[in-house]
Amino acid sequence: MAAEPSDRLGFLLSFRGELTGARIRTALGVAGLHPRNAMTLMQLAPGAMSQRDLAAVLEVDPSQLVAILNELEGSGLAERRRDPADRRRHIVEITEAGEAALERVDSAVSEAERELFANLTSEEQDVLRRLLDRVVVERGDHDCSE
């Protein structure tokens, strides 16, 4: 006899993940951002970094990052410039418009998370975070286009 869907952790995680992802995408919509663009801006918020380092931190192929940065630059949310010390390197930084968009995103995502995790204590949320960090996933197995 086949297992019930509620007995399958992978199924439950996938289903809840899809619903959570949809809620977060709705929250990101307040700034007109895709999740990948928002994550990129979040990484840039503390300060400028090289394009290569940004690709490594985001765990995306450099060609995917170029597409993301093209979108962000086209929207005036980030900018690339040549590193004066090494003209082969690009430095990427968030713009003032990007910082403003990130503030809207932070507020909307915080509200979404309050709703999503309303039935969990902060300690349970910490446990969930630690458990999710231990779930084995191969990053190369999924599309980072979202």
Summary of the structure (lengths in Angstrom):
residues: 146
radius of gyration: 17.8
end to end distance: 36.5
largest distance: 65.6
contacts: 359
relative contact order: 0.14
helix: 64%
strand: 12%
